[in-house]
Amino acid sequence: MSTLDNLHRKWMKDSEYQTAFNETKPEFEPAQPLIQARAEAGLTEKPVAAKMKASRAAVARLESGRGKPLGTSLERYASVVGKRSKTSLKPV
């Protein structure tokens, strides 16, 4: 388990942190698989951006979960981090 995971578990015992985390979770949930795949590939945003022929800011926006990324951007990102993109729909 990473140091970040350990810190998160420790901080979740704090009610203020837990409330803030739970309130922002839906905002960042779509980005989690992207960030995890990049971390598993051992890459930072900068080399991913270079391989995608995009700016680091574009990668940051894609990973932020904000906005509406084009399928082609997701496919290029997935290819760079050694994954395939897959679209799924979840019940509301």
PDB file of N, CA, C and O in Angstrom:
ATOM      1  N   MET A   1       0.847  -1.167   0.000  1.00  0.00           N
ATOM      2  CA  MET A   1       0.000   0.000   0.000  1.00  0.00           C
ATOM      3  C   MET A   1       0.899   1.239   0.000  1.00  0.00           C
ATOM      4  O   MET A   1       1.909   1.285   0.702  1.00  0.00           O
ATOM      5  N   SER A   2       0.519   2.239  -0.795  1.00  0.00           N
ATOM      6  CA  SER A   2       1.349   3.429  -0.916  1.00  0.00           C
ATOM      7  C   SER A   2       1.199   4.343   0.293  1.00  0.00           C
ATOM      8  O   SER A   2       0.260   4.220   1.079  1.00  0.00           O
ATOM      9  N   THR A   3       2.140   5.252   0.418  1.00  0.00           N
ATOM     10  CA  THR A   3       2.101   6.238   1.491  1.00  0.00           C
ATOM     11  C   THR A   3       0.830   7.079   1.393  1.00  0.00           C
ATOM     12  O   THR A   3       0.218   7.410   2.409  1.00  0.00           O
ATOM     13  N   LEU A   4       0.438   7.421   0.168  1.00  0.00           N
ATOM     14  CA  LEU A   4      -0.778   8.211  -0.027  1.00  0.00           C
ATOM     15  C   LEU A   4      -2.002   7.464   0.493  1.00  0.00           C
ATOM     16  O   LEU A   4      -2.865   8.060   1.137  1.00  0.00           O
ATOM     17  N   ASP A   5      -2.082   6.163   0.217  1.00  0.00           N
ATOM     18  CA  ASP A   5      -3.200   5.360   0.728  1.00  0.00           C
ATOM     19  C   ASP A   5      -3.215   5.360   2.260  1.00  0.00           C
ATOM     20  O   ASP A   5      -4.271   5.466   2.883  1.00  0.00           O
ATOM     21  N   ASN A   6      -2.036   5.240   2.847  1.00  0.00           N
ATOM     22  CA  ASN A   6      -1.942   5.257   4.314  1.00  0.00           C
ATOM     23  C   ASN A   6      -2.400   6.599   4.886  1.00  0.00           C
ATOM     24  O   ASN A   6      -3.127   6.647   5.878  1.00  0.00           O
ATOM     25  N   LEU A   7      -1.968   7.682   4.248  1.00  0.00           N
ATOM     26  CA  LEU A   7      -2.385   9.003   4.704  1.00  0.00           C
ATOM     27  C   LEU A   7      -3.891   9.177   4.569  1.00  0.00           C
ATOM     28  O   LEU A   7      -4.546   9.710   5.465  1.00  0.00           O
ATOM     29  N   HIS A   8      -4.429   8.728   3.455  1.00  0.00           N
ATOM     30  CA  HIS A   8      -5.866   8.855   3.237  1.00  0.00           C
ATOM     31  C   HIS A   8      -6.640   8.101   4.324  1.00  0.00           C
ATOM     32  O   HIS A   8      -7.596   8.633   4.888  1.00  0.00           O
ATOM     33  N   ARG A   9      -6.231   6.880   4.613  1.00  0.00           N
ATOM     34  CA  ARG A   9      -6.907   6.111   5.674  1.00  0.00           C
ATOM     35  C   ARG A   9      -6.835   6.845   7.014  1.00  0.00           C
ATOM     36  O   ARG A   9      -7.815   6.888   7.757  1.00  0.00           O
ATOM     37  N   LYS A  10      -5.678   7.415   7.313  1.00  0.00           N
ATOM     38  CA  LYS A  10      -5.507   8.157   8.570  1.00  0.00           C
ATOM     39  C   LYS A  10      -6.411   9.391   8.577  1.00  0.00           C
ATOM     40  O   LYS A  10      -7.097   9.655   9.565  1.00  0.00           O
ATOM     41  N   TRP A  11      -6.411  10.143   7.477  1.00  0.00           N
ATOM     42  CA  TRP A  11      -7.188  11.374   7.413  1.00  0.00           C
ATOM     43  C   TRP A  11      -8.693  11.105   7.420  1.00  0.00           C
ATOM     44  O   TRP A  11      -9.462  11.947   7.885  1.00  0.00           O
ATOM     45  N   MET A  12      -9.124   9.953   6.914  1.00  0.00           N
ATOM     46  CA  MET A  12     -10.554   9.637   6.889  1.00  0.00           C
ATOM     47  C   MET A  12     -11.130   9.524   8.298  1.00  0.00           C
ATOM     48  O   MET A  12     -12.350   9.526   8.465  1.00  0.00           O
ATOM     49  N   LYS A  13     -10.279   9.425   9.305  1.00  0.00           N
ATOM     50  CA  LYS A  13     -10.747   9.401  10.692  1.00  0.00           C
ATOM     51  C   LYS A  13     -11.159  10.792  11.159  1.00  0.00           C
ATOM     52  O   LYS A  13     -11.849  10.931  12.169  1.00  0.00           O
ATOM     53  N   ASP A  14     -10.738  11.823  10.426  1.00  0.00           N
ATOM     54  CA  ASP A  14     -11.091  13.207  10.729  1.00  0.00           C
ATOM     55  C   ASP A  14     -12.410  13.535  10.020  1.00  0.00           C
ATOM     56  O   ASP A  14     -12.503  13.426   8.797  1.00  0.00           O
ATOM     57  N   SER A  15     -13.418  13.933  10.784  1.00  0.00           N
ATOM     58  CA  SER A  15     -14.754  14.149  10.210  1.00  0.00           C
ATOM     59  C   SER A  15     -14.778  15.255   9.156  1.00  0.00           C
ATOM     60  O   SER A  15     -15.514  15.144   8.175  1.00  0.00           O
ATOM     61  N   GLU A  16     -13.991  16.318   9.333  1.00  0.00           N
ATOM     62  CA  GLU A  16     -13.956  17.394   8.336  1.00  0.00           C
ATOM     63  C   GLU A  16     -13.387  16.883   7.013  1.00  0.00           C
ATOM     64  O   GLU A  16     -13.933  17.157   5.944  1.00  0.00           O
ATOM     65  N   TYR A  17     -12.295  16.144   7.097  1.00  0.00           N
ATOM     66  CA  TYR A  17     -11.682  15.569   5.899  1.00  0.00           C
ATOM     67  C   TYR A  17     -12.668  14.618   5.227  1.00  0.00           C
ATOM     68  O   TYR A  17     -12.850  14.666   4.010  1.00  0.00           O
ATOM     69  N   GLN A  18     -13.294  13.766   6.008  1.00  0.00           N
ATOM     70  CA  GLN A  18     -14.227  12.778   5.479  1.00  0.00           C
ATOM     71  C   GLN A  18     -15.388  13.459   4.756  1.00  0.00           C
ATOM     72  O   GLN A  18     -15.792  13.023   3.678  1.00  0.00           O
ATOM     73  N   THR A  19     -15.918  14.518   5.342  1.00  0.00           N
ATOM     74  CA  THR A  19     -17.010  15.254   4.712  1.00  0.00           C
ATOM     75  C   THR A  19     -16.561  15.874   3.393  1.00  0.00           C
ATOM     76  O   THR A  19     -17.250  15.753   2.380  1.00  0.00           O
ATOM     77  N   ALA A  20     -15.414  16.533   3.405  1.00  0.00           N
ATOM     78  CA  ALA A  20     -14.888  17.160   2.187  1.00  0.00           C
ATOM     79  C   ALA A  20     -14.609  16.107   1.116  1.00  0.00           C
ATOM     80  O   ALA A  20     -14.917  16.316  -0.057  1.00  0.00           O
ATOM     81  N   PHE A  21     -14.033  14.991   1.513  1.00  0.00           N
ATOM     82  CA  PHE A  21     -13.739  13.913   0.563  1.00  0.00           C
ATOM     83  C   PHE A  21     -15.025  13.392  -0.072  1.00  0.00           C
ATOM     84  O   PHE A  21     -15.099  13.240  -1.291  1.00  0.00           O
ATOM     85  N   ASN A  22     -16.025  13.123   0.742  1.00  0.00           N
ATOM     86  CA  ASN A  22     -17.282  12.579   0.238  1.00  0.00           C
ATOM     87  C   ASN A  22     -18.020  13.571  -0.659  1.00  0.00           C
ATOM     88  O   ASN A  22     -18.693  13.166  -1.607  1.00  0.00           O
ATOM     89  N   GLU A  23     -17.900  14.868  -0.368  1.00  0.00           N
ATOM     90  CA  GLU A  23     -18.552  15.881  -1.194  1.00  0.00           C
ATOM     91  C   GLU A  23     -17.896  16.026  -2.555  1.00  0.00           C
ATOM     92  O   GLU A  23     -18.575  16.324  -3.537  1.00  0.00           O
ATOM     93  N   THR A  24     -16.586  15.820  -2.631  1.00  0.00           N
ATOM     94  CA  THR A  24     -15.875  15.996  -3.902  1.00  0.00           C
ATOM     95  C   THR A  24     -15.692  14.686  -4.667  1.00  0.00           C
ATOM     96  O   THR A  24     -15.284  14.704  -5.828  1.00  0.00           O
ATOM     97  N   LYS A  25     -15.982  13.575  -4.045  1.00  0.00           N
ATOM     98  CA  LYS A  25     -15.765  12.274  -4.686  1.00  0.00           C
ATOM     99  C   LYS A  25     -16.430  12.154  -6.051  1.00  0.00           C
ATOM    100  O   LYS A  25     -15.779  11.710  -6.997  1.00  0.00           O
ATOM    101  N   PRO A  26     -17.721  12.536  -6.195  1.00  0.00           N
ATOM    102  CA  PRO A  26     -18.343  12.402  -7.525  1.00  0.00           C
ATOM    103  C   PRO A  26     -17.640  13.215  -8.611  1.00  0.00           C
ATOM    104  O   PRO A  26     -17.628  12.821  -9.777  1.00  0.00           O
ATOM    105  N   GLU A  27     -17.057  14.343  -8.226  1.00  0.00           N
ATOM    106  CA  GLU A  27     -16.364  15.189  -9.198  1.00  0.00           C
ATOM    107  C   GLU A  27     -15.116  14.506  -9.746  1.00  0.00           C
ATOM    108  O   GLU A  27     -14.809  14.635 -10.931  1.00  0.00           O
ATOM    109  N   PHE A  28     -14.399  13.787  -8.899  1.00  0.00           N
ATOM    110  CA  PHE A  28     -13.132  13.189  -9.301  1.00  0.00           C
ATOM    111  C   PHE A  28     -13.235  11.716  -9.681  1.00  0.00           C
ATOM    112  O   PHE A  28     -12.282  11.152 -10.220  1.00  0.00           O
ATOM    113  N   GLU A  29     -14.364  11.090  -9.413  1.00  0.00           N
ATOM    114  CA  GLU A  29     -14.520   9.666  -9.689  1.00  0.00           C
ATOM    115  C   GLU A  29     -14.234   9.286 -11.145  1.00  0.00           C
ATOM    116  O   GLU A  29     -13.567   8.278 -11.380  1.00  0.00           O
ATOM    117  N   PRO A  30     -14.715  10.056 -12.135  1.00  0.00           N
ATOM    118  CA  PRO A  30     -14.420   9.680 -13.523  1.00  0.00           C
ATOM    119  C   PRO A  30     -12.938   9.742 -13.872  1.00  0.00           C
ATOM    120  O   PRO A  30     -12.482   9.028 -14.765  1.00  0.00           O
ATOM    121  N   ALA A  31     -12.192  10.581 -13.183  1.00  0.00           N
ATOM    122  CA  ALA A  31     -10.772  10.746 -13.480  1.00  0.00           C
ATOM    123  C   ALA A  31      -9.895   9.679 -12.841  1.00  0.00           C
ATOM    124  O   ALA A  31      -8.764   9.473 -13.281  1.00  0.00           O
ATOM    125  N   GLN A  32     -10.384   9.007 -11.828  1.00  0.00           N
ATOM    126  CA  GLN A  32      -9.574   8.052 -11.066  1.00  0.00           C
ATOM    127  C   GLN A  32      -8.915   6.982 -11.945  1.00  0.00           C
ATOM    128  O   GLN A  32      -7.721   6.730 -11.781  1.00  0.00           O
ATOM    129  N   PRO A  33      -9.641   6.344 -12.868  1.00  0.00           N
ATOM    130  CA  PRO A  33      -8.974   5.322 -13.689  1.00  0.00           C
ATOM    131  C   PRO A  33      -7.851   5.890 -14.552  1.00  0.00           C
ATOM    132  O   PRO A  33      -6.860   5.206 -14.807  1.00  0.00           O
ATOM    133  N   LEU A  34      -7.997   7.131 -15.000  1.00  0.00           N
ATOM    134  CA  LEU A  34      -6.946   7.751 -15.820  1.00  0.00           C
ATOM    135  C   LEU A  34      -5.692   7.970 -14.995  1.00  0.00           C
ATOM    136  O   LEU A  34      -4.592   7.612 -15.416  1.00  0.00           O
ATOM    137  N   ILE A  35      -5.858   8.550 -13.835  1.00  0.00           N
ATOM    138  CA  ILE A  35      -4.709   8.846 -12.979  1.00  0.00           C
ATOM    139  C   ILE A  35      -4.036   7.556 -12.520  1.00  0.00           C
ATOM    140  O   ILE A  35      -2.809   7.478 -12.463  1.00  0.00           O
ATOM    141  N   GLN A  36      -4.830   6.555 -12.196  1.00  0.00           N
ATOM    142  CA  GLN A  36      -4.272   5.276 -11.761  1.00  0.00           C
ATOM    143  C   GLN A  36      -3.488   4.614 -12.894  1.00  0.00           C
ATOM    144  O   GLN A  36      -2.402   4.081 -12.665  1.00  0.00           O
ATOM    145  N   ALA A  37      -4.026   4.643 -14.108  1.00  0.00           N
ATOM    146  CA  ALA A  37      -3.330   4.039 -15.250  1.00  0.00           C
ATOM    147  C   ALA A  37      -2.012   4.749 -15.519  1.00  0.00           C
ATOM    148  O   ALA A  37      -1.007   4.104 -15.816  1.00  0.00           O
ATOM    149  N   ARG A  38      -2.011   6.085 -15.415  1.00  0.00           N
ATOM    150  CA  ARG A  38      -0.773   6.840 -15.638  1.00  0.00           C
ATOM    151  C   ARG A  38       0.250   6.495 -14.565  1.00  0.00           C
ATOM    152  O   ARG A  38       1.433   6.326 -14.861  1.00  0.00           O
ATOM    153  N   ALA A  39      -0.204   6.390 -13.317  1.00  0.00           N
ATOM    154  CA  ALA A  39       0.709   6.053 -12.225  1.00  0.00           C
ATOM    155  C   ALA A  39       1.284   4.652 -12.422  1.00  0.00           C
ATOM    156  O   ALA A  39       2.477   4.435 -12.207  1.00  0.00           O
ATOM    157  N   GLU A  40       0.441   3.700 -12.830  1.00  0.00           N
ATOM    158  CA  GLU A  40       0.912   2.334 -13.076  1.00  0.00           C
ATOM    159  C   GLU A  40       1.921   2.279 -14.210  1.00  0.00           C
ATOM    160  O   GLU A  40       2.817   1.436 -14.217  1.00  0.00           O
ATOM    161  N   ALA A  41       1.768   3.191 -15.174  1.00  0.00           N
ATOM    162  CA  ALA A  41       2.712   3.251 -16.290  1.00  0.00           C
ATOM    163  C   ALA A  41       4.004   3.967 -15.901  1.00  0.00           C
ATOM    164  O   ALA A  41       4.962   3.990 -16.673  1.00  0.00           O
ATOM    165  N   GLY A  42       4.027   4.555 -14.696  1.00  0.00           N
ATOM    166  CA  GLY A  42       5.219   5.244 -14.217  1.00  0.00           C
ATOM    167  C   GLY A  42       5.465   6.563 -14.926  1.00  0.00           C
ATOM    168  O   GLY A  42       6.610   6.994 -15.066  1.00  0.00           O
ATOM    169  N   LEU A  43       4.389   7.208 -15.375  1.00  0.00           N
ATOM    170  CA  LEU A  43       4.520   8.448 -16.138  1.00  0.00           C
ATOM    171  C   LEU A  43       3.937   9.633 -15.375  1.00  0.00           C
ATOM    172  O   LEU A  43       3.034   9.475 -14.554  1.00  0.00           O
ATOM    173  N   THR A  44       4.458  10.802 -15.653  1.00  0.00           N
ATOM    174  CA  THR A  44       3.873  12.039 -15.159  1.00  0.00           C
ATOM    175  C   THR A  44       3.066  12.656 -16.298  1.00  0.00           C
ATOM    176  O   THR A  44       3.087  12.156 -17.423  1.00  0.00           O
ATOM    177  N   GLU A  45       2.363  13.733 -16.005  1.00  0.00           N
ATOM    178  CA  GLU A  45       1.540  14.373 -17.040  1.00  0.00           C
ATOM    179  C   GLU A  45       2.375  14.835 -18.233  1.00  0.00           C
ATOM    180  O   GLU A  45       1.926  14.736 -19.375  1.00  0.00           O
ATOM    181  N   LYS A  46       3.563  15.329 -17.984  1.00  0.00           N
ATOM    182  CA  LYS A  46       4.386  15.908 -19.056  1.00  0.00           C
ATOM    183  C   LYS A  46       4.725  14.901 -20.157  1.00  0.00           C
ATOM    184  O   LYS A  46       4.495  15.206 -21.327  1.00  0.00           O
ATOM    185  N   PRO A  47       5.266  13.705 -19.838  1.00  0.00           N
ATOM    186  CA  PRO A  47       5.549  12.760 -20.919  1.00  0.00           C
ATOM    187  C   PRO A  47       4.287  12.223 -21.592  1.00  0.00           C
ATOM    188  O   PRO A  47       4.299  11.928 -22.787  1.00  0.00           O
ATOM    189  N   VAL A  48       3.203  12.095 -20.835  1.00  0.00           N
ATOM    190  CA  VAL A  48       1.943  11.656 -21.448  1.00  0.00           C
ATOM    191  C   VAL A  48       1.519  12.698 -22.472  1.00  0.00           C
ATOM    192  O   VAL A  48       1.128  12.349 -23.586  1.00  0.00           O
ATOM    193  N   ALA A  49       1.594  13.967 -22.107  1.00  0.00           N
ATOM    194  CA  ALA A  49       1.215  15.049 -23.017  1.00  0.00           C
ATOM    195  C   ALA A  49       2.090  15.034 -24.267  1.00  0.00           C
ATOM    196  O   ALA A  49       1.588  15.178 -25.382  1.00  0.00           O
ATOM    197  N   ALA A  50       3.381  14.862 -24.082  1.00  0.00           N
ATOM    198  CA  ALA A  50       4.290  14.850 -25.233  1.00  0.00           C
ATOM    199  C   ALA A  50       3.948  13.711 -26.196  1.00  0.00           C
ATOM    200  O   ALA A  50       3.922  13.905 -27.412  1.00  0.00           O
ATOM    201  N   LYS A  51       3.687  12.529 -25.649  1.00  0.00           N
ATOM    202  CA  LYS A  51       3.361  11.380 -26.501  1.00  0.00           C
ATOM    203  C   LYS A  51       1.995  11.533 -27.167  1.00  0.00           C
ATOM    204  O   LYS A  51       1.763  10.991 -28.247  1.00  0.00           O
ATOM    205  N   MET A  52       1.087  12.276 -26.517  1.00  0.00           N
ATOM    206  CA  MET A  52      -0.228  12.526 -27.099  1.00  0.00           C
ATOM    207  C   MET A  52      -0.196  13.687 -28.087  1.00  0.00           C
ATOM    208  O   MET A  52      -1.169  13.938 -28.798  1.00  0.00           O
ATOM    209  N   LYS A  53       0.945  14.398 -28.122  1.00  0.00           N
ATOM    210  CA  LYS A  53       1.066  15.630 -28.904  1.00  0.00           C
ATOM    211  C   LYS A  53       0.023  16.645 -28.433  1.00  0.00           C
ATOM    212  O   LYS A  53      -0.683  17.265 -29.228  1.00  0.00           O
ATOM    213  N   ALA A  54      -0.044  16.786 -27.119  1.00  0.00           N
ATOM    214  CA  ALA A  54      -0.970  17.710 -26.472  1.00  0.00           C
ATOM    215  C   ALA A  54      -0.198  18.477 -25.405  1.00  0.00           C
ATOM    216  O   ALA A  54       0.958  18.163 -25.123  1.00  0.00           O
ATOM    217  N   SER A  55      -0.826  19.461 -24.825  1.00  0.00           N
ATOM    218  CA  SER A  55      -0.178  20.209 -23.748  1.00  0.00           C
ATOM    219  C   SER A  55      -0.379  19.486 -22.417  1.00  0.00           C
ATOM    220  O   SER A  55      -1.288  18.671 -22.265  1.00  0.00           O
ATOM    221  N   ARG A  56       0.490  19.803 -21.458  1.00  0.00           N
ATOM    222  CA  ARG A  56       0.332  19.230 -20.130  1.00  0.00           C
ATOM    223  C   ARG A  56      -0.987  19.693 -19.527  1.00  0.00           C
ATOM    224  O   ARG A  56      -1.643  18.947 -18.801  1.00  0.00           O
ATOM    225  N   ALA A  57      -1.370  20.930 -19.832  1.00  0.00           N
ATOM    226  CA  ALA A  57      -2.645  21.459 -19.334  1.00  0.00           C
ATOM    227  C   ALA A  57      -3.822  20.641 -19.875  1.00  0.00           C
ATOM    228  O   ALA A  57      -4.803  20.420 -19.166  1.00  0.00           O
ATOM    229  N   ALA A  58      -3.721  20.194 -21.130  1.00  0.00           N
ATOM    230  CA  ALA A  58      -4.795  19.371 -21.712  1.00  0.00           C
ATOM    231  C   ALA A  58      -4.901  18.039 -20.973  1.00  0.00           C
ATOM    232  O   ALA A  58      -6.005  17.552 -20.728  1.00  0.00           O
ATOM    233  N   VAL A  59      -3.774  17.454 -20.621  1.00  0.00           N
ATOM    234  CA  VAL A  59      -3.777  16.199 -19.863  1.00  0.00           C
ATOM    235  C   VAL A  59      -4.355  16.444 -18.471  1.00  0.00           C
ATOM    236  O   VAL A  59      -5.138  15.637 -17.970  1.00  0.00           O
ATOM    237  N   ALA A  60      -3.974  17.543 -17.856  1.00  0.00           N
ATOM    238  CA  ALA A  60      -4.498  17.878 -16.525  1.00  0.00           C
ATOM    239  C   ALA A  60      -6.015  18.052 -16.575  1.00  0.00           C
ATOM    240  O   ALA A  60      -6.721  17.595 -15.675  1.00  0.00           O
ATOM    241  N   ARG A  61      -6.521  18.710 -17.622  1.00  0.00           N
ATOM    242  CA  ARG A  61      -7.976  18.874 -17.757  1.00  0.00           C
ATOM    243  C   ARG A  61      -8.649  17.521 -17.939  1.00  0.00           C
ATOM    244  O   ARG A  61      -9.701  17.268 -17.351  1.00  0.00           O
ATOM    245  N   LEU A  62      -8.058  16.659 -18.739  1.00  0.00           N
ATOM    246  CA  LEU A  62      -8.610  15.323 -18.977  1.00  0.00           C
ATOM    247  C   LEU A  62      -8.668  14.544 -17.667  1.00  0.00           C
ATOM    248  O   LEU A  62      -9.658  13.871 -17.380  1.00  0.00           O
ATOM    249  N   GLU A  63      -7.605  14.639 -16.878  1.00  0.00           N
ATOM    250  CA  GLU A  63      -7.530  13.918 -15.607  1.00  0.00           C
ATOM    251  C   GLU A  63      -8.353  14.562 -14.495  1.00  0.00           C
ATOM    252  O   GLU A  63      -8.628  13.928 -13.476  1.00  0.00           O
ATOM    253  N   SER A  64      -8.740  15.805 -14.686  1.00  0.00           N
ATOM    254  CA  SER A  64      -9.472  16.499 -13.624  1.00  0.00           C
ATOM    255  C   SER A  64     -10.910  16.023 -13.517  1.00  0.00           C
ATOM    256  O   SER A  64     -11.557  16.209 -12.486  1.00  0.00           O
ATOM    257  N   GLY A  65     -11.407  15.408 -14.582  1.00  0.00           N
ATOM    258  CA  GLY A  65     -12.795  14.980 -14.572  1.00  0.00           C
ATOM    259  C   GLY A  65     -13.755  16.076 -14.977  1.00  0.00           C
ATOM    260  O   GLY A  65     -14.961  15.850 -15.076  1.00  0.00           O
ATOM    261  N   ARG A  66     -13.223  17.267 -15.212  1.00  0.00           N
ATOM    262  CA  ARG A  66     -14.066  18.379 -15.653  1.00  0.00           C
ATOM    263  C   ARG A  66     -14.100  18.403 -17.176  1.00  0.00           C
ATOM    264  O   ARG A  66     -13.196  17.893 -17.838  1.00  0.00           O
ATOM    265  N   GLY A  67     -15.130  18.989 -17.708  1.00  0.00           N
ATOM    266  CA  GLY A  67     -15.231  19.098 -19.153  1.00  0.00           C
ATOM    267  C   GLY A  67     -15.735  17.808 -19.768  1.00  0.00           C
ATOM    268  O   GLY A  67     -16.083  16.856 -19.070  1.00  0.00           O
ATOM    269  N   LYS A  68     -15.766  17.799 -21.063  1.00  0.00           N
ATOM    270  CA  LYS A  68     -16.263  16.650 -21.802  1.00  0.00           C
ATOM    271  C   LYS A  68     -15.200  16.236 -22.820  1.00  0.00           C
ATOM    272  O   LYS A  68     -15.161  16.766 -23.931  1.00  0.00           O
ATOM    273  N   PRO A  69     -14.346  15.295 -22.444  1.00  0.00           N
ATOM    274  CA  PRO A  69     -13.265  14.904 -23.359  1.00  0.00           C
ATOM    275  C   PRO A  69     -13.800  14.163 -24.576  1.00  0.00           C
ATOM    276  O   PRO A  69     -14.772  13.414 -24.487  1.00  0.00           O
ATOM    277  N   LEU A  70     -13.166  14.379 -25.687  1.00  0.00           N
ATOM    278  CA  LEU A  70     -13.509  13.647 -26.900  1.00  0.00           C
ATOM    279  C   LEU A  70     -13.003  12.215 -26.790  1.00  0.00           C
ATOM    280  O   LEU A  70     -11.990  11.950 -26.143  1.00  0.00           O
ATOM    281  N   GLY A  71     -13.712  11.305 -27.421  1.00  0.00           N
ATOM    282  CA  GLY A  71     -13.301   9.899 -27.411  1.00  0.00           C
ATOM    283  C   GLY A  71     -11.893   9.711 -27.945  1.00  0.00           C
ATOM    284  O   GLY A  71     -11.150   8.857 -27.461  1.00  0.00           O
ATOM    285  N   THR A  72     -11.521  10.509 -28.948  1.00  0.00           N
ATOM    286  CA  THR A  72     -10.176  10.373 -29.510  1.00  0.00           C
ATOM    287  C   THR A  72      -9.110  10.741 -28.491  1.00  0.00           C
ATOM    288  O   THR A  72      -8.040  10.133 -28.470  1.00  0.00           O
ATOM    289  N   SER A  73      -9.390  11.739 -27.636  1.00  0.00           N
ATOM    290  CA  SER A  73      -8.427  12.111 -26.596  1.00  0.00           C
ATOM    291  C   SER A  73      -8.257  10.978 -25.596  1.00  0.00           C
ATOM    292  O   SER A  73      -7.140  10.661 -25.189  1.00  0.00           O
ATOM    293  N   LEU A  74      -9.364  10.375 -25.206  1.00  0.00           N
ATOM    294  CA  LEU A  74      -9.291   9.249 -24.275  1.00  0.00           C
ATOM    295  C   LEU A  74      -8.550   8.069 -24.894  1.00  0.00           C
ATOM    296  O   LEU A  74      -7.767   7.399 -24.220  1.00  0.00           O
ATOM    297  N   GLU A  75      -8.796   7.817 -26.166  1.00  0.00           N
ATOM    298  CA  GLU A  75      -8.107   6.713 -26.850  1.00  0.00           C
ATOM    299  C   GLU A  75      -6.609   6.967 -26.919  1.00  0.00           C
ATOM    300  O   GLU A  75      -5.819   6.053 -26.682  1.00  0.00           O
ATOM    301  N   ARG A  76      -6.203   8.195 -27.239  1.00  0.00           N
ATOM    302  CA  ARG A  76      -4.773   8.517 -27.295  1.00  0.00           C
ATOM    303  C   ARG A  76      -4.145   8.400 -25.912  1.00  0.00           C
ATOM    304  O   ARG A  76      -3.050   7.857 -25.768  1.00  0.00           O
ATOM    305  N   TYR A  77      -4.836   8.907 -24.896  1.00  0.00           N
ATOM    306  CA  TYR A  77      -4.343   8.820 -23.517  1.00  0.00           C
ATOM    307  C   TYR A  77      -4.163   7.355 -23.137  1.00  0.00           C
ATOM    308  O   TYR A  77      -3.111   6.963 -22.633  1.00  0.00           O
ATOM    309  N   ALA A  78      -5.191   6.551 -23.380  1.00  0.00           N
ATOM    310  CA  ALA A  78      -5.133   5.125 -23.031  1.00  0.00           C
ATOM    311  C   ALA A  78      -3.954   4.440 -23.719  1.00  0.00           C
ATOM    312  O   ALA A  78      -3.239   3.654 -23.099  1.00  0.00           O
ATOM    313  N   SER A  79      -3.758   4.740 -24.986  1.00  0.00           N
ATOM    314  CA  SER A  79      -2.659   4.135 -25.736  1.00  0.00           C
ATOM    315  C   SER A  79      -1.308   4.492 -25.120  1.00  0.00           C
ATOM    316  O   SER A  79      -0.434   3.634 -25.000  1.00  0.00           O
ATOM    317  N   VAL A  80      -1.137   5.746 -24.731  1.00  0.00           N
ATOM    318  CA  VAL A  80       0.130   6.209 -24.145  1.00  0.00           C
ATOM    319  C   VAL A  80       0.427   5.495 -22.832  1.00  0.00           C
ATOM    320  O   VAL A  80       1.580   5.162 -22.557  1.00  0.00           O
ATOM    321  N   VAL A  81      -0.602   5.257 -22.017  1.00  0.00           N
ATOM    322  CA  VAL A  81      -0.369   4.612 -20.719  1.00  0.00           C
ATOM    323  C   VAL A  81      -0.509   3.093 -20.792  1.00  0.00           C
ATOM    324  O   VAL A  81      -0.524   2.417 -19.763  1.00  0.00           O
ATOM    325  N   GLY A  82      -0.611   2.556 -22.013  1.00  0.00           N
ATOM    326  CA  GLY A  82      -0.637   1.109 -22.197  1.00  0.00           C
ATOM    327  C   GLY A  82      -1.973   0.456 -21.884  1.00  0.00           C
ATOM    328  O   GLY A  82      -2.018  -0.690 -21.437  1.00  0.00           O
ATOM    329  N   LYS A  83      -3.053   1.175 -22.116  1.00  0.00           N
ATOM    330  CA  LYS A  83      -4.396   0.645 -21.848  1.00  0.00           C
ATOM    331  C   LYS A  83      -5.284   0.834 -23.080  1.00  0.00           C
ATOM    332  O   LYS A  83      -4.879   1.445 -24.069  1.00  0.00           O
ATOM    333  N   ARG A  84      -6.494   0.297 -22.996  1.00  0.00           N
ATOM    334  CA  ARG A  84      -7.531   0.526 -24.000  1.00  0.00           C
ATOM    335  C   ARG A  84      -8.649   1.301 -23.337  1.00  0.00           C
ATOM    336  O   ARG A  84      -8.953   1.078 -22.166  1.00  0.00           O
ATOM    337  N   SER A  85      -9.266   2.214 -24.080  1.00  0.00           N
ATOM    338  CA  SER A  85     -10.399   2.926 -23.483  1.00  0.00           C
ATOM    339  C   SER A  85     -11.657   2.094 -23.678  1.00  0.00           C
ATOM    340  O   SER A  85     -11.787   1.356 -24.655  1.00  0.00           O
ATOM    341  N   LYS A  86     -12.584   2.226 -22.726  1.00  0.00           N
ATOM    342  CA  LYS A  86     -13.829   1.490 -22.761  1.00  0.00           C
ATOM    343  C   LYS A  86     -14.915   2.413 -22.222  1.00  0.00           C
ATOM    344  O   LYS A  86     -14.754   3.031 -21.170  1.00  0.00           O
ATOM    345  N   THR A  87     -15.990   2.496 -22.934  1.00  0.00           N
ATOM    346  CA  THR A  87     -17.092   3.351 -22.493  1.00  0.00           C
ATOM    347  C   THR A  87     -18.133   2.498 -21.816  1.00  0.00           C
ATOM    348  O   THR A  87     -18.471   1.412 -22.289  1.00  0.00           O
ATOM    349  N   SER A  88     -18.642   2.998 -20.700  1.00  0.00           N
ATOM    350  CA  SER A  88     -19.717   2.282 -20.035  1.00  0.00           C
ATOM    351  C   SER A  88     -20.703   3.298 -19.476  1.00  0.00           C
ATOM    352  O   SER A  88     -20.347   4.444 -19.199  1.00  0.00           O
ATOM    353  N   LEU A  89     -21.919   2.868 -19.319  1.00  0.00           N
ATOM    354  CA  LEU A  89     -22.966   3.693 -18.733  1.00  0.00           C
ATOM    355  C   LEU A  89     -23.419   3.040 -17.442  1.00  0.00           C
ATOM    356  O   LEU A  89     -23.565   1.821 -17.363  1.00  0.00           O
ATOM    357  N   LYS A  90     -23.640   3.872 -16.430  1.00  0.00           N
ATOM    358  CA  LYS A  90     -24.084   3.356 -15.136  1.00  0.00           C
ATOM    359  C   LYS A  90     -25.472   3.895 -14.836  1.00  0.00           C
ATOM    360  O   LYS A  90     -25.827   4.981 -15.295  1.00  0.00           O
ATOM    361  N   PRO A  91     -26.257   3.154 -14.078  1.00  0.00           N
ATOM    362  CA  PRO A  91     -27.566   3.666 -13.702  1.00  0.00           C
ATOM    363  C   PRO A  91     -27.451   4.933 -12.867  1.00  0.00           C
ATOM    364  O   PRO A  91     -26.475   5.125 -12.142  1.00  0.00           O
ATOM    365  N   VAL A  92     -28.431   5.774 -12.973  1.00  0.00           N
ATOM    366  CA  VAL A  92     -28.423   7.038 -12.234  1.00  0.00           C
ATOM    367  C   VAL A  92     -28.872   6.801 -10.809  1.00  0.00           C
ATOM    368  O   VAL A  92     -28.935   7.742 -10.017  1.00  0.00           O
TER     369      VAL A  92
END
